[in-house]
Amino acid sequence: MNFTDLDDASEHSTHTPAERSVAASRSTWVSVGVNVVLSTTQIVVGVLAKSQGLIADGIHSLSDLVADFVVLFAGHHGQKDADTDHPYGHYRFETAASLVLGVILLAVGLGMVWSAFVKLQTPDTIPTAHATALWVALAAIVSKELLFRYMLRVAKAVKSSMLVANAWHARSDAASSLVVSIGLIGNMAGYPLLDPIAALIVGFMVGKMGWGFGWDALHDLMDRAVDEEEVQAIRKTLVSAPGVAGVHDIRTRKMGDMIVVDAHIEVDANITVEAGHNIAVAARQAVLQRHRVLNLMTHVDPAHRPDLDHARVTPEAQ
């Protein structure tokens, strides 16, 4: 999941870390409330109405509840101030939370697939579901879609990729409830196999989403660079700073939803060291103000004679 899913990704969020934490906590607690009600209702009604699909959907909602608490934990610890052991802060708690969320979803999805597969081996034992299960599944679709829209709006406002991941998790629940509803309609119409088939599809959906979140988070933990569009936006800001004649060797790495940047700026070779330093400081401040950059380390080079102390990264090596 890329940060480009958010509006105006190249601009730094106007929200402070404390404001982002409060917004994340508020929206996540709303999700907790919805998931407690839904998971309890879906599992209980699924057992009583004899619907494996609804039970699977309830387990999915229960996994959301676990994911919500992972997000709350990461939101609390991720906003801690920098310290001696973590000079860049604790922003990667959010990335680690996304990785945990992905693993949870993958495990839940595989469990659903296995359970449905076992059920499909004995089709004669599949009962006809009660109509109550269908009404609960339809209510879940509406609830999860409304929750998704609310959480995504908050995520975009505070520019948090972790909250975007959690919001899309809610959307996946709405989609899975739709699949379950179709399976229940087929089951009650005389095609009992459609209920465990719906559970099987839900399992694949959950597992696929878990793999995507986990894989993206793993790459971010390995210092993956931001996309080229955002790099070029940072380059443009540096080049436009007074006294900067050129820019090269820009390197980026993600730090949660923030970015750490290294860049070489070129200045007039005939100015004093102090003047070159002042140009670098002004360029750095411009980047920090306009982009979601946590820190920018600048190296000053004489104009038109860029140094060779850092080998350029080739496309093949990226």
N, C-alpha and C positions, 0 to 999 in steps of 0.2 A: 504494500500500500504506500503510494508516494505522497509526498506533501503537496504535490500539484493538485490533489483532490480538494484542497482548501482554496478559498478565494484569496487572490492577491498574495500568493505564496512568496513572492520575492520581497515583499515588504515586511519589516519587523513588526511583530504584534505590539499594539499600544497597551496591552494588558500587562500588569506586573506579575511576577511569579506567584505572589500571594493571591491576586485576583483569579489567575488561572486555576490555582489550587481550589479556591472556594467554588468556582463554577463547576469544576470537575467533580468535586465532592457532592454538590447539590444535585447535579444531573444523575450521578451514579446512585445516590440514595433513592431517587425516583425510580430508577431501573430496579433497584433491590426490592422496593415495594411491589412493583408490577410482577417481577419474577417469582416472588414468594407466593403471591396469590395464584398466578398462572400454573406454576409447577405443581403446587399442591392440588389444585383443581383438576389439572390434566391427568396426573398420575392416579388420583383417587377415582375419578370418573372413568378413566381408561381401564382400570382394573374391574370396576363394577359393570361397565358397559361392554367389556370383553373386546377392547380395541388395542392391538399391539401398536398400531400407528400413533394413536393418541398418547400411549405410554411413552413411546420413543420421543414424541414431541415434548412431553412433560420432562423427560430426562434432559432434553436439549435446554429447556427453560431452567432446569436445575443447574446445568453447566454454566448458564448465564449468571446465575447467582454467585457461583464460585468466581467467575471472571470479574464480576462487579467488585468483590472484595479484593481481588488481585489489583484492580485499578485503584481502589481506595488506598491500599497499602503503598502502591507505587507513587500515587499522587502526594501522599504524606511525606515519604522519604525523598522523593525526587526534587522537592522544593527546598531542601536543606541548603544552608549557605555553604560555600566552599570552605574547606579546612585544610590542614597540613597534609593529610593523606589523600584528599580529593581537591586539588587546587582548581580544577575546572567545574567544581560543583558535583551534584549527584543526578544530573539530568538523565543518565543512562538507566536509572531505575525504571523509567518509562519504557525504554527499549527492552529491558529484561522482562518487564511485565507483559509486553506484547509477545515475547518469546514463550513465556509461561502460558499465556492465553492460547497461543497457537498449539502448544503441546496438549493442553486440556481438550481443546476442540478436536484435535486429531485422535486422541484416545477415546473420547466419547463417540466420535463418528465410527471408528473401527468396532467399538462395542455394539453399536446399533446395527451395523452391517452383519456382524456375526450372529446376533440374536435373530434378526430377520431371516438370515440364510438358514439357520437351524429350523425355524418355523416353516419355511417353504419346503423343507424335506418331508414334512408330514402334513400335507394339505387337508387331509380328512379331519384333522383336529382343530382346524381354524373355525371358530364360531362366528355367527352373524352378530355384528355389533348393534348396540341399542342406539336409537336416534339421538339420545342425549349427548353422545360422544361427538356427533356432527355439530350440534349447537355450540359445544365448548370449543371445538376446533375453529369455527367461524368467529367466535368471540376473541379467540387468540390472535387471529389474523388482524382484526381491527386494532386490538390493544398493542400488538407489536409494531404495526405500521405507524401508529401515533407516537409510540415510544421512539422509534427510529427517527422520525422527523424532528422530534424535540431534541434528542441527543445530538443529531448531526448539526442542528442549528447552533447549539452551545459549542460543539467542537470547532466549527468554523469561526465562531466569534472569538474564541481564545486561541485558535490555531494549535490544536493538539492532535497529533496523529494517533496517539493512544486512544483518545476519545472517539476519533473517527472509526478506529478499528472496532471499538465496543458498540458504536452506533450501527455499523454494518452487520455486526453480530446479531443485533436486534432485527434488522431487515431480513437476515437469513432465517430467523425464526418465523417471520411472517410468511416467507416463501415456503418453509417446511410445513407450516400449518395449512397452507393452501394445498400442498401435495397430500397431506393427511386427509383433508376434507374430501378431495377427489377420491382417494382410496376408500373412505368411509361410504361415500355415495355408491361406489361400485360394489362394496361389500354388502350393503343393505339391498342392492338391486339384484343380488343373487350371484355375485362374483367374489367369493370370500378371499381369494388369493390377493385381491387388490389391496387389502389392508396391510399385510406384511410386505407387499411390494412397495407400498408407500413408506413404510418404516425403513426399508432398504434404501430408497432414494434419499430420504432425510439423512440417513447415516452417511451416504456418499457426499451430500452437500456440506454437512458439518465437517467431515474429514478434509475435504478439499479446501474449505476456508481456513481450517486450522493449519494445514500445510502452508498455505500462502502467507498467513500472518507470521508463522514461525520462521519461514525461510527469509522473509524480508527483515525480520528482527535480527536474525543470525548475521546477515550481511552487514547490517548497521553496526552490530557489535564488533565486526571486523574492520571498522573504519571505512565503510563504503562512502564514496564521494557523492555529493548532491548532483542533480542532473545538470546538463550543459547549459540550459537556459538560465538557471540560477547563477551558475558560475559567470556567465557573460554579463548578467546584471550587476554582479559584484565588481567585475572588471570595469564596466562602464562607470561605476561610481568612483573607483580609484583613478581612472584616467581623467575624469572631470575635475578632480581635486586640484587646486592651484599649485603650480610648481612641479606637477608630475608629468614627465615627458613620455613615459611608456610604462607598461606593466608586463611581466612575464612570470612563468612558473607559479601560477596560482594553484594551490592544492587545498582541497576541502575534505573534511570528515565530519560525519554526523555525531552529535552529542545529544541524544534524545531528540527533541524537536528543534534544537539549536545547531549551529554549525561552528566549527573551529577552522580558521583559514590561515594559510601561510601564503605570502605573496612577495615578489621582488618588484620594487618600484624603481624607475629610472629618473634621476634628477640631473640638473646641470652639473657637470664635473668641476666647474670653477667656483661653486659656492662653498661656504664654510661648512664644517661638520654640523655646527649648531643649526644652520639654515636647513640643511638636509634633514636633520632630525625633526625640526618643526614641521616640515612638509609631510614627513611620514606620520607624525602625530595627527595632523589635520586630516590626512587621508583616512587614517584608521578611525577617527571619530565619525567621519562621514559614513563609513561602512556600518559601524555599530548602530548609528541612528536610523539608517534606511533599510537594513536587512536583519534577518533573524540570526545574526552572528554573535556568538558568545565571546569570542576573542579573535583578534587578527594580529598575527606576528608579521611584521614587515622587515624586509632586508633591502637596504638602499644601495643601488648600483649607479655608476656614471652613465649618463644618457648615451644611447646608441652603441654602448659597449657592454652589453649584458654579460655577466660572468658565467663561468662554466662549472661552478662549484656544486651545482645540483644537476644531475642528468635528467633530461626530460623524459616523461613517461610516454611511451609509444602506445598507440591504440591497441596493439597486440598484447601489451602487458597489462592493460587496464582490465 
